[in-house]
């Protein structure tokens, strides 16, 4: 157990809908990163949040957005869902500047029909 | 050329043997290297990290890094059926910066009893 919790565990949406995924970071960690893992692939970096601001972004369109709250928890929002957005969404927490090691939550499995 | 490449496997080894997992990366300036284990349906779990050329041992695991060849490997001694999982190689191009990891697609390891 890493102490990183994600909700919900599973979600089914239809194309064009919007979704919000939530993550609570491990105690003492101030940075949250989000990754997308498609079936049979490695995780792909979406973005990272530190001090409530986006601190790095991968090759994902603007319809992927996020928030970080003062308690370091985070949300990932995806608008206008597409079929290819079906994937496991992983949240990882870490400590900025002193620890690059990521601790992943159990993930949210999103299915877009 | 993919940024981080791994043989997808499956790599099948008998119980008690040494499993050797390999990874190459394209960014010569990469600083930090990680191995994650992912059981089917679960999230990635950090098992080893290495920053300097050479070997790093932790229990039955040894990570090996050769920056000149842009090559990192993971050896698992005395392989057990419980080691059967997908092993993800990850690279952080900038040490201590954004903590953005670039993952390979993973190698599936099957340890036969």
Backbone of each chain as ProteinMPNN parsed JSONL, in Angstrom:
{"seq_chain_A": "XXXXXXXXXXXXXXXXXXXXXXXXXXXXXXXXXXXXXXXXXXXXXXXXXXXXXXXXXXXXXXXXXXXXXXXXXXXXXXXXXXXXXXXXXXXXXXXXXXXXXXXXXXXXXXXXX", "coords_chain_A": {"N_chain_A": [[0.851, -1.208, 0.0], [0.632, 2.141, -0.954], [-0.382, 4.454, 0.12], [-1.524, 6.265, -1.51], [-4.556, 7.217, -2.744], [-7.207, 6.587, -5.011], [-10.169, 7.576, -6.733], [-13.118, 7.176, -8.765], [-12.843, 3.522, -8.722], [-13.561, 2.183, -10.995], [-15.105, 3.217, -14.053], [-17.642, 3.984, -16.34], [-18.286, 5.604, -19.293], [-19.875, 7.53, -21.916], [-19.062, 8.427, -25.281], [-18.124, 11.821, -25.77], [-18.97, 12.707, -23.311], [-18.075, 14.107, -20.055], [-15.529, 13.665, -17.541], [-14.447, 13.289, -14.154], [-11.701, 12.502, -12.231], [-10.317, 11.473, -9.114], [-7.745, 12.002, -6.628], [-5.873, 11.279, -3.76], [-2.95, 12.242, -2.213], [0.046, 10.636, -0.927], [0.826, 10.867, 2.528], [2.802, 13.644, 3.425], [3.803, 14.043, 0.906], [4.121, 16.392, -1.768], [3.627, 16.664, -4.413], [1.823, 15.807, -7.297], [1.33, 13.541, -9.898], [-0.101, 12.621, -13.014], [-0.86, 9.788, -14.955], [-1.552, 8.037, -17.984], [-2.471, 4.815, -18.866], [-2.728, 2.772, -21.452], [-4.117, -0.34, -22.616], [-1.759, -2.902, -22.582], [0.359, -1.186, -22.854], [2.993, 1.024, -21.65], [2.771, 3.325, -18.857], [1.82, 6.688, -19.662], [2.909, 9.989, -19.355], [0.794, 12.536, -18.234], [0.33, 15.087, -16.875], [1.775, 17.135, -14.251], [1.335, 18.317, -10.926], [2.236, 20.868, -8.7], [2.383, 22.759, -5.822], [-0.183, 23.665, -6.325], [-0.187, 24.327, -8.986], [0.184, 23.661, -12.491], [2.96, 21.797, -13.409], [4.576, 20.963, -15.658], [3.84, 19.075, -18.539], [2.629, 16.44, -20.531], [2.235, 15.019, -23.844], [-0.626, 15.645, -24.349], [-3.954, 16.648, -25.239], [-5.651, 19.872, -24.666], [-8.131, 19.271, -23.562], [-7.711, 17.602, -21.519], [-7.384, 18.287, -18.256], [-6.398, 19.618, -15.035], [-6.387, 19.836, -11.41], [-4.91, 20.933, -8.36], [-5.24, 20.781, -4.878], [-5.081, 22.689, -1.752], [-4.498, 20.75, 0.207], [-2.972, 19.006, -1.154], [-4.254, 17.037, -2.585], [-5.724, 15.933, -5.702], [-7.336, 16.48, -8.895], [-8.259, 15.016, -11.997], [-9.528, 16.056, -14.999], [-11.41, 15.249, -17.826], [-12.609, 16.33, -20.81], [-15.146, 16.052, -23.4], [-15.065, 13.228, -24.098], [-13.331, 10.634, -25.815], [-13.253, 7.54, -27.69], [-10.683, 6.479, -27.587], [-9.768, 7.345, -25.174], [-10.205, 5.46, -23.323], [-8.761, 3.725, -20.755], [-6.375, 2.911, -18.139], [-6.111, 5.129, -15.543], [-3.634, 6.592, -13.771], [-2.585, 7.885, -10.708], [0.142, 9.468, -9.16], [2.134, 10.146, -6.363], [4.715, 12.268, -5.034], [7.731, 13.738, -3.67], [8.671, 16.904, -4.277], [11.784, 17.807, -5.619], [13.436, 16.383, -3.87], [12.979, 13.751, -4.077], [12.582, 11.558, -6.537], [11.132, 9.354, -6.81], [8.241, 7.723, -7.696], [5.085, 7.065, -6.303], [2.469, 5.07, -6.865], [-1.101, 5.224, -7.04], [-3.931, 2.943, -6.957], [-5.307, 3.26, -9.267], [-7.731, 4.332, -11.773], [-10.002, 2.732, -13.755], [-11.092, 3.576, -16.803], [-13.711, 3.348, -19.045], [-14.764, 4.112, -22.236], [-17.585, 4.274, -24.112]], "CA_chain_A": [[0.0, 0.0, 0.0], [1.45, 3.337, -1.062], [-1.007, 5.593, 0.758], [-2.155, 7.095, -2.537], [-5.875, 6.671, -3.01], [-7.875, 7.122, -6.187], [-11.578, 7.224, -6.869], [-13.581, 5.828, -8.456], [-11.957, 2.471, -9.232], [-14.019, 1.903, -12.359], [-16.04, 4.215, -14.556], [-18.06, 3.8, -17.73], [-18.844, 6.834, -19.856], [-20.091, 7.477, -23.361], [-18.304, 9.408, -26.067], [-18.615, 13.187, -25.663], [-19.192, 13.097, -21.914], [-16.961, 14.634, -19.277], [-15.269, 12.824, -16.374], [-13.513, 13.798, -13.148], [-11.059, 11.476, -11.423], [-9.77, 12.084, -7.907], [-6.554, 11.375, -6.067], [-5.304, 11.803, -2.513], [-1.535, 11.869, -2.217], [0.607, 10.044, 0.283], [1.155, 11.845, 3.557], [4.145, 14.204, 3.311], [4.136, 14.314, -0.492], [3.529, 17.644, -2.197], [3.546, 16.68, -5.874], [0.966, 14.767, -7.859], [1.443, 13.347, -11.347], [-1.128, 11.748, -13.595], [-0.412, 8.998, -16.091], [-2.544, 7.235, -18.69], [-1.915, 3.548, -19.326], [-3.595, 1.999, -22.335], [-3.904, -1.781, -22.503], [-0.552, -3.407, -23.226], [1.349, -0.118, -22.99], [3.487, 1.601, -20.411], [2.101, 4.587, -18.502], [2.241, 7.911, -20.36], [2.795, 11.174, -18.506], [-0.199, 13.529, -18.665], [0.84, 16.316, -16.291], [2.157, 17.109, -12.846], [0.942, 19.493, -10.164], [3.046, 21.207, -7.53], [1.922, 24.041, -5.276], [-1.479, 23.966, -6.951], [-0.022, 24.772, -10.364], [0.705, 22.663, -13.415], [4.417, 21.867, -13.428], [5.012, 19.993, -16.655], [2.725, 18.452, -19.234], [2.988, 15.549, -21.629], [1.619, 15.27, -25.14], [-2.073, 15.437, -24.246], [-4.67, 17.87, -25.646], [-6.156, 20.719, -23.576], [-9.331, 18.748, -22.906], [-7.223, 16.987, -20.281], [-6.995, 19.363, -17.347], [-6.31, 19.149, -13.662], [-6.342, 20.756, -10.277], [-4.362, 20.437, -7.098], [-5.833, 21.528, -3.778], [-4.103, 22.983, -0.696], [-4.097, 19.538, 0.942], [-2.175, 18.257, -2.14], [-5.067, 16.139, -3.391], [-5.767, 16.391, -7.093], [-8.366, 15.986, -9.812], [-8.022, 14.989, -13.444], [-10.772, 16.242, -15.738], [-11.31, 15.01, -19.258], [-13.827, 16.765, -21.519], [-15.388, 15.521, -24.747], [-14.416, 11.921, -24.112], [-13.204, 9.873, -27.057], [-13.097, 6.106, -27.439], [-9.274, 6.215, -27.272], [-9.479, 7.727, -23.786], [-10.36, 4.261, -22.489], [-7.441, 3.387, -20.24], [-6.184, 2.994, -16.69], [-5.546, 6.426, -15.176], [-2.837, 6.417, -12.561], [-2.103, 9.052, -9.991], [1.35, 9.159, -8.407], [2.599, 11.264, -5.552], [6.145, 12.31, -4.773], [8.171, 14.939, -2.973], [9.411, 17.699, -5.258], [13.134, 18.26, -5.362], [14.297, 15.492, -3.093], [12.614, 12.356, -4.258], [11.951, 11.348, -7.848], [10.457, 8.07, -6.85], [6.799, 7.889, -7.747], [4.27, 6.067, -5.621], [1.221, 5.065, -7.603], [-2.357, 4.712, -6.511], [-4.405, 1.723, -7.604], [-5.797, 3.602, -10.593], [-9.141, 4.352, -12.178], [-10.195, 2.139, -15.075], [-12.126, 4.321, -17.526], [-14.159, 2.774, -20.313], [-15.584, 5.047, -23.004], [-18.358, 3.49, -25.085]], "C_chain_A": [[0.882, 1.252, 0.0], [0.867, 4.496, -0.288], [-1.618, 6.554, -0.225], [-3.492, 6.456, -2.883], [-6.519, 7.379, -4.192], [-9.334, 6.7, -6.183], [-12.133, 7.839, -8.14], [-12.596, 4.785, -8.985], [-12.299, 2.13, -10.669], [-15.062, 2.94, -12.758], [-16.375, 3.884, -15.999], [-18.752, 5.069, -18.195], [-19.106, 6.617, -21.344], [-19.332, 8.617, -24.031], [-18.959, 10.785, -25.956], [-18.867, 13.657, -24.242], [-17.92, 13.633, -21.28], [-16.771, 13.748, -18.038], [-14.284, 13.525, -15.444], [-13.007, 12.638, -12.308], [-10.345, 12.157, -10.265], [-8.623, 11.28, -7.318], [-6.163, 12.072, -4.767], [-3.876, 11.308, -2.401], [-1.119, 11.255, -0.894], [0.992, 11.149, 1.256], [2.6, 12.318, 3.407], [4.562, 14.516, 1.896], [3.422, 15.559, -0.974], [3.319, 17.731, -3.708], [2.688, 15.521, -6.346], [1.142, 14.735, -9.37], [0.342, 12.403, -11.806], [-0.553, 11.065, -14.835], [-1.606, 8.259, -16.688], [-1.87, 5.949, -19.173], [-2.951, 2.803, -20.153], [-3.218, 0.519, -22.226], [-2.653, -2.203, -23.271], [0.552, -2.379, -23.412], [1.892, 0.279, -21.622], [2.731, 2.88, -20.094], [2.69, 5.753, -19.291], [1.933, 9.118, -19.493], [1.768, 12.138, -19.085], [0.242, 14.908, -18.195], [1.153, 16.103, -14.821], [1.714, 18.401, -12.19], [1.808, 19.625, -8.925], [2.62, 22.59, -7.086], [0.712, 24.559, -6.041], [-1.367, 24.481, -8.387], [0.524, 23.625, -11.218], [2.206, 22.876, -13.57], [4.964, 20.84, -14.415], [3.821, 19.26, -17.231], [3.264, 17.564, -20.35], [2.21, 15.901, -22.883], [0.129, 14.908, -25.123], [-2.782, 16.744, -24.576], [-5.235, 18.62, -24.45], [-7.417, 20.19, -22.914], [-8.992, 17.878, -21.681], [-6.746, 18.132, -19.387], [-6.998, 18.834, -15.92], [-6.34, 20.276, -12.654], [-5.558, 20.1, -9.164], [-4.888, 21.352, -6.001], [-4.794, 21.762, -2.677], [-3.668, 21.768, 0.109], [-3.35, 18.552, 0.04], [-2.985, 17.205, -2.894], [-5.249, 16.745, -4.769], [-6.951, 15.799, -7.831], [-7.819, 16.002, -11.231], [-9.378, 15.09, -14.115], [-10.513, 15.984, -17.213], [-12.654, 15.379, -19.882], [-13.945, 16.057, -22.855], [-14.706, 14.177, -24.937], [-14.446, 11.267, -25.486], [-12.974, 8.409, -26.703], [-11.667, 5.768, -27.001], [-8.876, 6.652, -25.86], [-9.67, 6.556, -22.831], [-8.987, 3.771, -22.058], [-7.492, 3.329, -18.719], [-5.503, 4.332, -16.397], [-4.912, 6.306, -13.797], [-2.415, 7.761, -11.99], [-0.867, 8.62, -9.203], [1.744, 10.374, -7.585], [4.096, 11.137, -5.303], [6.449, 13.605, -4.033], [9.067, 15.723, -3.902], [10.819, 18.019, -4.752], [14.025, 17.282, -4.629], [14.007, 14.021, -3.343], [11.902, 12.193, -5.594], [11.1, 10.105, -7.883], [8.956, 8.288, -6.735], [6.113, 6.729, -7.047], [2.867, 6.151, -6.21], [0.047, 4.617, -6.754], [-2.799, 3.512, -7.338], [-5.068, 1.994, -8.953], [-7.305, 3.638, -10.733], [-9.232, 3.791, -13.585], [-11.373, 2.836, -15.74], [-12.443, 3.613, -18.833], [-15.074, 3.786, -20.988], [-16.275, 4.266, -24.119], [-18.949, 4.388, -26.169]], "O_chain_A": [[1.764, 1.402, 0.845], [1.583, 5.47, -0.053], [-2.182, 7.571, 0.181], [-3.549, 5.289, -3.27], [-6.399, 8.593, -4.357], [-9.691, 5.625, -5.701], [-11.68, 8.903, -8.562], [-11.613, 5.142, -9.633], [-11.415, 1.822, -11.468], [-15.798, 3.466, -11.923], [-15.493, 3.544, -16.787], [-19.693, 5.546, -17.56], [-18.625, 5.657, -21.946], [-19.012, 9.63, -23.409], [-20.181, 10.912, -26.035], [-18.966, 14.857, -23.987], [-16.844, 13.616, -21.878], [-17.728, 13.152, -17.544], [-13.402, 14.259, -15.891], [-13.796, 11.881, -11.742], [-9.832, 13.268, -10.403], [-8.536, 10.063, -7.481], [-6.129, 13.3, -4.692], [-3.616, 10.108, -2.484], [-1.825, 11.341, 0.111], [1.428, 12.227, 0.852], [3.515, 11.504, 3.278], [5.573, 15.186, 1.687], [2.257, 15.777, -0.641], [2.881, 18.763, -4.217], [2.812, 14.398, -5.858], [1.108, 15.77, -10.035], [-0.082, 11.508, -11.075], [0.14, 11.681, -15.645], [-2.548, 7.903, -15.98], [-0.82, 5.997, -19.814], [-3.926, 2.272, -19.621], [-2.117, 0.184, -21.789], [-2.505, -1.901, -24.455], [1.565, -2.66, -24.052], [1.334, -0.076, -20.583], [2.11, 3.463, -20.983], [3.892, 5.803, -19.552], [0.83, 9.251, -18.963], [1.841, 12.516, -20.254], [0.498, 15.794, -19.01], [0.85, 15.065, -14.233], [1.717, 19.459, -12.82], [2.077, 18.66, -8.211], [2.512, 23.499, -7.909], [0.613, 25.745, -6.355], [-2.333, 25.007, -8.94], [1.228, 22.743, -10.727], [2.665, 23.989, -13.83], [5.729, 19.953, -14.037], [2.906, 18.871, -16.506], [4.237, 17.907, -21.021], [1.597, 16.966, -22.965], [-0.305, 13.978, -25.804], [-2.29, 17.823, -24.244], [-5.295, 18.078, -23.346], [-7.75, 20.616, -21.808], [-9.873, 17.48, -20.92], [-5.811, 18.854, -19.735], [-7.523, 17.757, -15.634], [-6.324, 21.463, -12.981], [-5.539, 18.876, -9.033], [-4.97, 22.567, -6.186], [-3.747, 21.114, -2.664], [-2.56, 21.761, 0.646], [-3.122, 17.405, 0.422], [-2.438, 16.538, -3.773], [-4.965, 17.924, -4.983], [-7.494, 14.763, -7.449], [-7.034, 16.87, -11.611], [-10.277, 14.298, -13.832], [-9.519, 16.445, -17.774], [-13.694, 14.821, -19.532], [-12.965, 15.526, -23.378], [-13.873, 14.01, -25.828], [-15.438, 11.334, -26.212], [-12.565, 8.073, -25.592], [-11.456, 4.893, -26.162], [-7.77, 6.358, -25.406], [-9.329, 6.656, -21.652], [-8.147, 3.441, -22.895], [-8.504, 3.652, -18.098], [-4.441, 4.626, -16.945], [-5.564, 5.968, -12.809], [-1.952, 8.647, -12.708], [-0.839, 7.524, -8.643], [1.689, 11.503, -8.07], [4.663, 10.046, -5.357], [5.575, 14.441, -3.8], [10.133, 15.237, -4.279], [11.009, 18.442, -3.612], [15.248, 17.346, -4.753], [14.73, 13.15, -2.859], [10.765, 12.633, -5.762], [10.423, 9.833, -8.875], [8.469, 8.941, -5.813], [6.509, 5.572, -7.183], [2.174, 7.159, -6.073], [0.172, 3.761, -5.879], [-2.129, 3.117, -8.293], [-5.359, 1.059, -9.699], [-8.047, 3.063, -9.936], [-8.61, 4.317, -14.508], [-12.514, 2.705, -15.296], [-11.549, 3.318, -19.627], [-16.039, 4.261, -20.389], [-15.614, 3.669, -24.968], [-19.63, 3.9, -27.072]]}, "seq_chain_B": "XXXXXXXXXXXXXXXXXXXXXXXXXXXXXXXXXXXXXXXXXXXXXXXXXXXXXXXXXXXXXXXXXXXXXXXXXXXXXXXXXXXXXXXXXXXXXXXXXXXXXXXXXXXXXXXXX", "coords_chain_B": {"N_chain_B": [[12.286, 5.974, -33.506], [11.644, 4.606, -30.352], [11.506, 6.191, -27.139], [12.087, 4.765, -24.803], [12.89, 1.465, -24.81], [11.784, -1.862, -24.62], [11.842, -5.417, -24.671], [8.886, -7.057, -25.312], [8.303, -9.602, -24.504], [6.597, -12.795, -23.914], [8.997, -13.462, -21.288], [10.171, -16.413, -20.288], [11.129, -18.244, -17.505], [12.56, -20.878, -15.537], [11.609, -21.756, -12.177], [13.777, -20.598, -9.64], [15.83, -19.89, -11.323], [17.89, -17.316, -12.935], [16.446, -14.325, -13.926], [16.694, -12.115, -16.603], [16.238, -8.881, -17.501], [15.908, -6.408, -19.946], [16.606, -3.061, -21.139], [16.641, -0.259, -23.259], [17.471, 3.178, -23.896], [16.846, 6.374, -25.435], [17.543, 9.055, -24.958], [20.475, 10.524, -24.358], [21.175, 12.196, -22.305], [19.797, 11.386, -20.075], [19.195, 10.875, -16.599], [18.239, 9.393, -14.412], [17.044, 6.196, -13.455], [14.622, 3.663, -13.438], [12.988, 0.745, -12.191], [9.893, -0.752, -12.371], [7.445, -2.944, -11.076], [4.585, -4.584, -12.255], [1.75, -6.163, -11.484], [-0.826, -8.107, -13.029], [-3.665, -6.204, -13.669], [-3.139, -4.481, -11.63], [-1.503, -1.568, -10.116], [1.631, 0.067, -11.027], [4.605, -0.742, -9.17], [7.342, 0.479, -7.468], [10.501, -1.025, -7.639], [13.273, -0.9, -7.965], [15.886, 1.556, -8.267], [18.337, 3.465, -10.015], [21.201, 5.507, -10.38], [23.862, 5.824, -11.106], [26.55, 4.618, -13.178], [27.138, 1.109, -13.345], [26.547, -1.546, -10.973], [23.723, -2.134, -8.853], [22.566, -3.547, -5.968], [19.801, -5.14, -4.386], [18.613, -7.195, -2.238], [17.212, -9.917, -3.884], [17.317, -8.634, -6.263], [19.114, -6.979, -8.861], [20.121, -4.049, -10.304], [21.494, -2.812, -13.3], [23.49, -0.413, -14.901], [24.543, 1.193, -17.836], [25.631, 3.907, -19.084], [27.031, 4.774, -21.308], [26.381, 2.963, -23.261], [23.726, 3.321, -23.192], [21.912, 1.741, -21.743], [20.034, -0.265, -19.576], [19.531, -2.711, -17.096], [17.761, -5.352, -15.39], [18.291, -7.796, -13.041], [16.957, -10.73, -11.721], [17.46, -12.816, -9.191], [17.212, -16.308, -8.221], [14.513, -16.783, -9.104], [11.019, -16.62, -8.458], [7.68, -18.014, -8.631], [5.962, -15.978, -7.796], [7.185, -13.759, -8.773], [6.274, -13.408, -11.272], [5.125, -11.172, -13.536], [4.606, -7.968, -15.155], [7.387, -6.091, -16.047], [8.369, -2.854, -15.876], [10.439, -0.537, -17.372], [11.688, 2.643, -16.603], [12.551, 6.02, -17.306], [13.974, 9.036, -16.183], [14.444, 11.988, -17.68], [15.582, 14.347, -16.627], [17.252, 14.828, -13.778], [15.749, 15.134, -10.638], [14.031, 17.107, -11.443], [11.135, 17.759, -13.095], [10.202, 15.303, -12.48], [9.114, 13.688, -14.404], [8.43, 10.702, -15.761], [9.467, 8.516, -18.324], [8.156, 5.738, -19.691], [8.849, 2.377, -20.711], [7.232, -0.186, -22.712], [7.12, -2.426, -21.243], [8.13, -5.675, -20.03], [6.899, -8.877, -20.025], [7.204, -11.211, -17.556], [7.367, -14.631, -16.929], [7.48, -16.995, -14.511], [8.144, -20.292, -14.255], [6.859, -22.913, -12.299]], "CA_chain_B": [[12.84, 5.22, -32.369], [10.975, 4.873, -29.096], [12.403, 6.766, -26.147], [12.493, 3.679, -23.921], [12.501, 0.23, -25.493], [11.893, -3.134, -23.913], [11.272, -6.576, -25.329], [7.602, -7.272, -24.639], [8.245, -10.963, -23.988], [6.96, -13.127, -22.541], [10.241, -14.095, -20.92], [9.821, -17.544, -19.447], [12.279, -18.832, -16.823], [12.141, -21.848, -14.511], [11.77, -21.349, -10.78], [15.14, -20.706, -9.144], [16.782, -19.374, -12.31], [18.077, -15.859, -12.993], [15.721, -13.644, -14.998], [17.418, -10.929, -17.044], [15.327, -7.989, -18.216], [16.744, -5.388, -20.556], [15.942, -1.811, -21.521], [17.506, 0.762, -23.841], [16.828, 4.486, -23.931], [17.39, 7.164, -26.538], [18.059, 10.357, -24.514], [21.782, 10.309, -23.743], [21.287, 13.009, -21.106], [18.956, 10.861, -18.994], [19.942, 10.843, -15.351], [17.711, 8.487, -13.39], [16.484, 5.013, -14.104], [13.756, 2.989, -12.473], [12.266, -0.475, -12.561], [8.619, -0.945, -11.697], [6.772, -4.231, -11.284], [3.14, -4.407, -12.348], [0.954, -7.378, -11.592], [-1.988, -7.946, -13.893], [-4.799, -5.514, -13.055], [-2.686, -3.639, -10.506], [-0.716, -0.407, -10.501], [3.074, -0.169, -10.946], [5.241, -0.68, -7.858], [8.78, 0.701, -7.622], [11.334, -2.05, -7.014], [14.687, -0.531, -7.995], [16.266, 2.76, -8.986], [19.792, 3.557, -10.152], [21.606, 6.785, -10.952], [25.252, 5.803, -11.545], [27.001, 3.44, -13.909], [27.52, -0.025, -12.535], [25.513, -2.414, -10.421], [23.114, -1.819, -7.556], [21.896, -4.768, -5.519], [18.839, -5.04, -3.283], [18.027, -8.522, -2.077], [17.36, -10.756, -5.078], [17.315, -7.777, -7.443], [20.281, -6.183, -9.209], [19.98, -3.158, -11.452], [22.765, -2.519, -13.944], [23.376, 0.757, -15.764], [25.675, 1.526, -18.695], [25.182, 5.126, -19.769], [27.692, 4.877, -22.616], [25.599, 2.136, -24.183], [22.319, 3.701, -23.008], [21.361, 0.412, -21.475], [19.81, -0.567, -18.165], [18.971, -4.045, -16.976], [17.338, -5.83, -14.076], [18.472, -9.223, -12.832], [16.233, -11.288, -10.584], [18.044, -14.117, -8.833], [16.31, -17.248, -7.547], [13.159, -16.362, -9.51], [9.889, -17.306, -7.852], [6.425, -17.786, -9.374], [5.377, -14.692, -7.396], [7.83, -12.695, -9.548], [5.601, -13.322, -12.564], [4.508, -9.851, -13.645], [5.208, -7.126, -16.184], [8.417, -5.214, -15.499], [8.435, -1.608, -16.63], [11.631, 0.298, -17.263], [11.315, 4.056, -16.699], [13.694, 6.921, -17.352], [13.713, 10.449, -15.943], [15.469, 12.695, -18.455], [16.207, 15.428, -15.867], [17.239, 14.381, -12.387], [15.228, 16.039, -9.633], [13.247, 18.205, -12.031], [9.696, 17.575, -13.143], [9.829, 13.939, -12.124], [8.354, 13.079, -15.491], [9.033, 9.437, -16.149], [9.13, 7.938, -19.614], [8.107, 4.297, -19.49], [8.776, 1.43, -21.81], [5.969, -0.914, -22.764], [7.154, -3.497, -20.261], [8.44, -7.064, -20.383], [6.143, -9.844, -19.232], [8.016, -12.312, -17.025], [6.615, -15.787, -16.442], [8.354, -17.933, -13.808], [7.468, -21.59, -14.284], [7.175, -23.73, -11.107]], "C_chain_B": [[12.102, 5.618, -31.094], [11.986, 5.377, -28.088], [12.939, 5.72, -25.182], [11.981, 2.387, -24.545], [12.753, -0.985, -24.628], [11.317, -4.226, -24.809], [9.99, -6.942, -24.589], [7.456, -8.675, -24.046], [7.078, -11.746, -24.578], [8.333, -13.774, -22.41], [9.893, -15.189, -19.915], [11.088, -18.147, -18.844], [11.765, -19.852, -15.806], [12.374, -21.286, -13.113], [13.197, -21.595, -10.326], [16.198, -20.166, -10.09], [16.929, -17.854, -12.171], [17.286, -15.318, -14.188], [16.471, -12.359, -15.326], [16.509, -10.094, -17.941], [16.126, -6.786, -18.7], [15.929, -4.196, -21.044], [16.986, -0.903, -22.16], [16.731, 2.073, -23.914], [17.551, 5.382, -24.922], [18.019, 8.484, -26.093], [19.364, 10.171, -23.748], [21.959, 11.105, -22.457], [20.464, 12.514, -19.928], [19.794, 10.589, -17.758], [19.522, 9.74, -14.389], [16.911, 7.374, -14.054], [15.777, 4.163, -13.052], [13.21, 1.698, -13.063], [11.019, -0.577, -11.697], [8.096, -2.334, -12.043], [5.272, -3.982, -11.297], [2.472, -5.763, -12.51], [-0.293, -7.067, -12.411], [-3.142, -7.288, -13.132], [-4.436, -4.611, -11.895], [-1.877, -2.459, -11.027], [0.776, -0.719, -10.37], [3.615, 0.055, -9.534], [6.745, -0.543, -8.067], [9.565, -0.4, -6.912], [12.808, -1.689, -7.006], [14.847, 0.824, -8.671], [17.785, 2.83, -8.993], [20.132, 4.856, -10.853], [22.985, 6.72, -11.611], [25.561, 4.536, -12.312], [27.411, 2.331, -12.945], [26.324, -0.803, -12.05], [24.991, -1.873, -9.095], [22.273, -3.016, -7.144], [20.951, -4.467, -4.361], [18.139, -6.38, -3.179], [18.272, -9.377, -3.308], [17.458, -9.939, -6.373], [18.654, -7.057, -7.614], [19.952, -5.355, -10.432], [21.368, -2.854, -11.991], [22.558, -1.375, -14.921], [24.669, 0.962, -16.543], [25.243, 2.718, -19.537], [25.82, 5.264, -21.146], [26.919, 4.093, -23.669], [24.109, 2.436, -24.109], [21.467, 2.472, -22.748], [21.2, 0.248, -19.973], [19.148, -1.932, -18.088], [18.584, -4.339, -15.538], [17.537, -7.337, -14.041], [17.678, -9.632, -11.596], [16.795, -12.675, -10.329], [17.009, -14.978, -8.134], [14.847, -16.876, -7.836], [12.09, -17.251, -8.892], [8.628, -17.085, -8.696], [5.772, -16.452, -9.033], [6.049, -13.504, -8.093], [7.172, -12.513, -10.92], [4.767, -12.047, -12.62], [5.087, -9.164, -14.87], [6.178, -6.169, -15.516], [8.605, -4.021, -16.429], [9.73, -0.888, -16.331], [11.19, 1.747, -17.434], [12.559, 4.922, -16.575], [13.224, 8.329, -17.038], [14.803, 11.247, -16.647], [16.227, 13.75, -17.653], [16.113, 15.081, -14.391], [16.703, 15.477, -11.479], [14.392, 17.168, -10.173], [11.766, 17.873, -11.973], [9.257, 16.198, -12.684], [8.924, 13.311, -13.16], [9.091, 11.815, -15.897], [8.535, 9.028, -17.532], [9.254, 6.431, -19.472], [8.242, 3.548, -20.805], [7.444, 0.7, -21.747], [5.942, -2.106, -21.815], [7.508, -4.85, -20.86], [7.667, -7.984, -19.454], [7.056, -11.006, -18.845], [7.108, -13.405, -16.498], [7.604, -16.761, -15.819], [7.597, -19.238, -13.651], [7.85, -22.42, -13.063], [7.844, -25.052, -11.5]], "O_chain_B": [[11.951, 6.802, -30.791], [13.17, 5.045, -28.158], [14.103, 5.774, -24.784], [10.782, 2.234, -24.78], [13.798, -1.115, -23.99], [10.412, -3.977, -25.605], [10.006, -7.119, -23.371], [6.599, -8.911, -23.195], [6.604, -11.393, -25.658], [8.777, -14.521, -23.282], [9.383, -14.912, -18.829], [12.011, -18.518, -19.569], [10.663, -19.704, -15.276], [13.242, -20.437, -12.911], [13.768, -22.655, -10.583], [17.351, -20.001, -9.694], [16.21, -17.203, -11.413], [17.439, -15.792, -15.313], [16.839, -11.604, -14.426], [16.072, -10.545, -18.999], [16.922, -6.216, -17.953], [14.735, -4.306, -21.324], [18.101, -0.79, -21.65], [15.502, 2.082, -23.983], [18.729, 5.174, -25.215], [18.922, 8.992, -26.759], [19.352, 9.708, -22.608], [22.782, 10.752, -21.612], [20.437, 13.163, -18.883], [20.937, 10.139, -17.843], [20.345, 9.215, -13.639], [16.217, 7.573, -15.051], [16.267, 3.976, -11.938], [13.002, 1.582, -14.271], [11.078, -0.501, -10.469], [8.281, -2.828, -13.155], [4.749, -3.255, -10.452], [2.612, -6.423, -13.54], [-0.75, -5.925, -12.476], [-3.543, -7.767, -12.072], [-5.313, -4.04, -11.247], [-1.6, -2.359, -12.222], [1.149, -1.666, -9.677], [3.143, 0.925, -8.803], [7.353, -1.355, -8.764], [9.332, -0.679, -5.736], [13.535, -2.132, -6.117], [14.053, 1.197, -9.535], [18.443, 2.318, -8.087], [19.453, 5.266, -11.794], [23.26, 7.46, -12.555], [24.914, 3.506, -12.12], [27.957, 2.588, -11.873], [25.237, -0.738, -12.624], [25.719, -1.244, -8.326], [21.38, -3.445, -7.875], [21.251, -3.659, -3.482], [17.203, -6.672, -3.922], [19.416, -9.545, -3.73], [17.658, -10.5, -7.45], [19.249, -6.587, -6.644], [19.554, -5.885, -11.469], [22.31, -2.661, -11.222], [21.585, -1.355, -15.675], [25.759, 0.911, -15.974], [24.579, 2.566, -20.562], [25.205, 5.817, -22.057], [26.817, 4.511, -24.823], [23.319, 1.875, -24.868], [20.469, 2.205, -23.419], [22.098, 0.572, -19.197], [18.303, -2.269, -18.918], [19.02, -3.669, -14.602], [17.024, -8.065, -14.89], [17.724, -8.966, -10.562], [16.632, -13.588, -11.137], [16.059, -14.474, -7.534], [14.053, -16.682, -6.916], [12.239, -18.47, -8.815], [8.523, -16.079, -9.398], [5.104, -15.856, -9.877], [5.554, -12.379, -8.021], [7.486, -11.566, -11.641], [3.825, -11.87, -11.847], [5.957, -9.715, -15.546], [5.834, -5.511, -14.535], [8.95, -4.167, -17.602], [10.073, -0.657, -15.172], [10.394, 2.047, -18.324], [13.491, 4.601, -15.839], [12.201, 8.776, -17.556], [15.966, 11.186, -16.249], [17.388, 14.03, -17.952], [15.022, 15.043, -13.822], [17.154, 16.62, -11.547], [14.069, 18.102, -9.439], [11.21, 17.724, -10.885], [8.062, 15.953, -12.516], [8.064, 12.494, -12.831], [10.243, 11.866, -16.327], [7.358, 9.171, -17.863], [10.328, 5.913, -19.168], [7.813, 4.015, -21.86], [6.633, 0.933, -20.851], [4.898, -2.722, -21.6], [7.229, -5.133, -22.025], [7.774, -7.876, -18.233], [7.606, -11.692, -19.706], [6.192, -13.144, -15.718], [8.469, -17.297, -16.512], [6.551, -19.294, -13.005], [9.037, -22.62, -12.806], [8.177, -25.858, -10.631]]}, "name": "protein", "num_of_chains": 2, "seq": "XXXXXXXXXXXXXXXXXXXXXXXXXXXXXXXXXXXXXXXXXXXXXXXXXXXXXXXXXXXXXXXXXXXXXXXXXXXXXXXXXXXXXXXXXXXXXXXXXXXXXXXXXXXXXXXXXXXXXXXXXXXXXXXXXXXXXXXXXXXXXXXXXXXXXXXXXXXXXXXXXXXXXXXXXXXXXXXXXXXXXXXXXXXXXXXXXXXXXXXXXXXXXXXXXXXXXXXXXXXXXXXXXX"}
